[in-house]
Structures are given as C-alpha cells and as structure tokens.
Amino acid sequence: MAESAAAPERFAERAHWTQFYSRKPESAPFEWFVTAAQAVDALLPLLPPNGKLLHAGCGTSDLGPQLASHGFEVDNVDFEPACIAAAQARGDATARCRWHVESLERLPAAWTGRFDAVVDKGGLCAVVFGGDSAAHAVLHELRRCCKPGGSMHFITADAPEERLELMQHGLGGGARLTYRAIEPEDDEERQCDYFVYSVLDV
C-alpha cells in the first residue's frame, strides 16, 4: 500500500482512512492492487450467477457497481463514512448496489447467512495491520454472513506464504482454501504479483 507514508499499524485505524480519502477526488473511484475491471474478470468465474454479494472494505472502488452491472446484488461495506458518501454522491447507489457504514469486525446480526459470496479487494489487507486477532475476527464475521456452501474471495498482493497461514488459522477447520495469480494485462507495468484467495464451501 505504497500510496500512504503512514506507519503500517495505522492502516487499521479509521482516522488514517478518513485522512487518506480526504485527499482523493470524490468524483473518481480509487482502486487498490488491480482495476475494478481486472477484479471482475478474476472473480466472475468464481461467483454464483446473479448471487447476493457482500463487498467487504469497499473504499471508493468501482468493483461493487461493476459486479452489479453483471446481474449481482451487491452490498458494499466500509467503516469510513466518507467512502460511502463519495460512492453515493457519484450515483452508485441503486436497487442492485447498496452502501453501508459498518465495521467488518461487527457486521449486523441480520446478515447471518444472507450472502452467496463475499468479495474483498484490499479490505482484509488493512485489517491485518491491526494484528492477527483483528484479522481472525473479520474472517469469522464474513464467514458468518455467508450462506451454507457459500464462498469468500480476497484479492491481495500478499504472497501465499503470508496469506494462507493467516486464513487457515482465522477460519479454523472445515474451510477449503485455493488461490491463483491474477494475470496481468499486456500493457500493465506492475511491481508485484496479485492473487485471488478463495474460501470454498464455508
């Protein structure tokens, strides 16, 4: 997350993201790691057609609206109110694309078993800087919000030796983990590899 010069531990703090997004134009989405279009291409083969999706740690990404344009119902969640306000100001709130200010560590009880899948592009990466216990709490909450047999998909630059152990410990037994690299676009200059980690049959 080279966009910020803040100490890494601040990435788990709401105040950091309030300051971060205050420097970004409200009229344009900001994308972590890969573009929203690249993320959609990577995620579509993994998602149930026309399913209900929870987009965790959405920031101001265009991922939710783009997934909604493919027929999904998407609930976008971030703990930073400015992100949600910016998306709504762009007119991204529709019947198929909703926006919520919520903490990933304490999602609404009514969302238990509500979603066919969870998608995340950098949200868990920020939480990780708050420590393993915070990351485990988020994984537990996201899993709770999935329907039985649902799935979760996380896009990140974290290599397998860093991310798999964290997810295995956070999810406990019964989770089936897979991952694959996201293929770069031919004209893209990139400084690292990106992956999508999938938790299947939650």
C-alpha positions in Angstrom: 0.0 0.0 0.0 2.6 2.5 -1.1 0.0 5.3 -1.5 0.5 6.2 2.1 3.6 7.2 4.1 1.8 6.4 7.4 3.3 3.8 9.8 1.8 0.5 8.7 0.0 0.0 12.0 -2.2 3.0 11.2 -3.7 1.1 8.3 -6.1 -0.5 10.7 -7.3 2.9 12.1 -10.4 4.8 10.9 -8.6 8.1 11.3 -6.0 7.1 8.8 -8.5 6.3 6.1 -10.5 9.5 6.8 -7.4 11.5 6.1 -6.4 9.3 3.2 -9.7 9.6 1.3 -10.0 13.3 2.1 -7.1 13.7 -0.3 -8.8 11.8 -3.1 -11.3 13.3 -5.6 -14.8 12.3 -4.6 -15.8 12.1 -8.3 -13.5 9.2 -9.2 -13.1 5.7 -7.7 -9.8 4.8 -6.1 -8.6 1.2 -6.8 -6.2 -0.9 -4.7 -4.0 -3.5 -6.4 -5.8 -4.1 -9.7 -8.5 -2.2 -11.5 -12.2 -2.9 -10.9 -12.4 -4.4 -14.4 -9.5 -6.8 -13.7 -11.0 -7.8 -10.4 -14.3 -8.5 -12.1 -12.6 -10.7 -14.7 -10.8 -12.6 -12.0 -14.0 -13.0 -9.8 -16.7 -13.8 -12.4 -15.7 -17.5 -12.9 -15.7 -18.0 -9.1 -19.1 -16.4 -8.3 -22.6 -17.9 -8.5 -24.6 -16.2 -11.3 -26.9 -13.4 -10.1 -25.9 -14.1 -6.5 -26.1 -11.8 -3.5 -22.6 -10.5 -2.7 -21.0 -8.7 0.2 -18.2 -6.4 -0.9 -16.1 -6.1 2.2 -13.9 -3.0 2.8 -15.2 -1.4 -0.4 -13.5 2.0 0.0 -14.4 4.1 -3.1 -13.8 1.2 -5.5 -15.9 0.7 -8.6 -15.9 -3.0 -8.1 -19.4 -3.2 -6.5 -21.1 -1.2 -9.3 -19.3 -3.2 -12.0 -20.4 -6.5 -10.3 -24.0 -5.2 -10.1 -23.9 -4.5 -13.8 -23.3 -8.2 -14.3 -26.5 -9.1 -12.5 -25.3 -9.5 -8.9 -26.9 -7.8 -5.9 -24.1 -6.2 -4.0 -23.9 -4.8 -0.5 -20.8 -2.6 -0.2 -19.4 -2.1 3.3 -16.7 0.2 4.7 -16.1 1.6 8.2 -15.2 5.0 6.7 -18.3 7.2 6.2 -16.5 9.4 3.6 -16.1 6.4 1.3 -19.8 5.5 1.4 -20.8 9.2 0.9 -18.5 9.5 -2.1 -20.0 6.5 -3.7 -23.5 7.7 -3.1 -22.6 11.1 -4.4 -21.4 9.5 -7.7 -24.9 8.0 -8.0 -23.6 4.4 -7.5 -26.4 3.5 -5.1 -29.1 1.5 -7.0 -31.5 -1.3 -6.2 -28.8 -3.8 -7.0 -25.9 -1.9 -5.4 -26.2 -0.7 -1.8 -23.8 1.0 0.6 -23.4 0.6 4.3 -21.1 2.1 7.0 -20.2 -0.9 9.2 -17.2 -2.4 10.9 -16.0 -5.7 9.4 -15.4 -6.9 12.9 -19.0 -6.4 13.9 -21.4 -6.8 11.0 -25.2 -6.7 11.5 -26.6 -9.8 13.1 -29.4 -9.8 10.5 -26.8 -10.5 7.8 -26.1 -14.1 9.1 -26.4 -16.5 6.2 -27.5 -13.7 3.9 -24.9 -13.7 1.1 -23.9 -16.2 -1.6 -20.4 -14.9 -1.6 -18.0 -12.3 -0.1 -15.6 -10.3 -2.3 -12.7 -8.2 -1.0 -10.0 -6.2 -2.7 -7.7 -4.9 -0.1 -10.1 -4.7 2.9 -8.6 -7.6 4.8 -5.1 -6.3 4.0 -5.8 -3.1 6.0 -7.2 -5.1 8.9 -4.1 -7.3 9.1 -2.1 -4.4 10.3 -4.3 -4.4 13.5 -2.9 -7.8 14.3 -3.9 -11.5 13.7 -6.8 -11.3 16.2 -8.4 -8.5 14.3 -8.0 -10.4 11.0 -9.4 -13.5 12.5 -12.4 -11.6 13.8 -13.1 -10.2 10.4 -12.8 -13.6 8.7 -15.2 -15.1 11.3 -17.7 -12.3 10.6 -17.5 -12.6 6.9 -18.0 -16.4 7.1 -21.0 -15.9 9.3 -22.6 -13.7 6.7 -22.3 -16.4 4.0 -25.0 -18.9 3.3 -24.0 -22.5 3.9 -22.0 -23.6 1.0 -21.1 -20.0 0.0 -17.6 -18.7 -0.8 -15.3 -15.8 0.0 -12.7 -14.3 -2.4 -9.9 -12.0 -1.4 -7.7 -10.0 -3.9 -4.3 -9.0 -2.5 -0.6 -8.7 -3.2 0.2 -10.9 -0.2 2.1 -14.0 -1.3 0.8 -17.5 -0.4 3.4 -18.0 2.4 2.0 -14.9 4.1 -1.7 -15.1 3.4 -2.6 -18.9 3.6 -1.4 -19.4 7.2 -3.3 -16.4 8.4 -6.5 -17.5 6.7 -6.2 -21.1 7.8 -5.8 -20.1 11.5 -8.5 -17.5 11.2 -11.1 -19.8 9.6 -10.3 -23.0 11.6 -11.4 -26.4 10.3 -13.7 -27.1 7.5 -12.6 -24.4 5.2 -11.2 -25.2 1.7 -8.7 -22.7 0.5 -7.5 -22.2 -3.0 -5.6 -19.4 -4.7 -4.4 -18.3 -8.1 -2.4 -15.4 -9.6 -4.3 -12.7 -11.5 -2.8 -12.5 -14.9 -1.5 -9.0 -15.8 -2.8 -7.0 -18.8 -0.3 -6.9 -21.6 0.4 -3.2 -21.3 0.4 -3.1 -17.5 3.6 -2.2 -15.6 3.4 -3.9 -12.2 5.8 -4.1 -9.3 4.5 -7.3 -7.7 2.1 -10.2 -8.3 -1.5 -10.2 -7.3 -3.6 -13.1 -6.2 -7.2 -14.1 -5.5 -7.6 -16.3 -2.5 -10.8 -18.3 -2.3 -12.5 -19.9 0.7 -15.0 -22.5 -0.7 -17.9 -24.3 0.9 -18.0 -22.1 4.0 
